[in-house]
């Protein structure tokens, strides 16, 4: 950055640039917007970030992001506790909940197996999923990982670990290959949930 830009401005641009989907130009636009904004708007953003880090945690049951432990979904006695939907990210939970029809529980892996990025099974919440199934109250695990190389590899790895212990199903292929679950519309997701099929070794 040029020396004509104050260090504090450069620092904020750099921090915004670290966020997914934010390039240098967008980072600069956001920074200069905050410079022009009223003080209370910038301070509200700062307080929201501080509050986010201070009050959120992972649910000790499903590993979704929550302020209460266990999270409201895991605490809901009206949910079907014999059914677990396995997703890659917390945003995927929101996408499935938008369909308004799924009444089971979730398990959030926080990523997918990706050797290129150095992400192996040990970096994900797979051991915790196996432990939940082995406690004996789960009858079906729905693999709702994203459709693509990493999501499919993750689903097959979990399938090998849980085969014979529980019914394993995979979302129907109404989802586009390479598309992330969080971007799918509710109608497509509903069809994928209703059309789920048994997982096989060759899936």
Secondary structure by P-SEA (a helix, b strand, c coil): ccccccaaaaaaaaaaaacccccaaaaaaaaaaaaaccaaaaaaaaaaaaaaaaccccccccccccccccccccccccccccbbbbbccaaaaaaaaaaccccbbbbbccccccccccccccccaaaaaaaaaaaccccbbbbcccccaaaaaaaaaaaaacccccbbbbcccccccccccccccaaaaaaaaaabbbbcccc
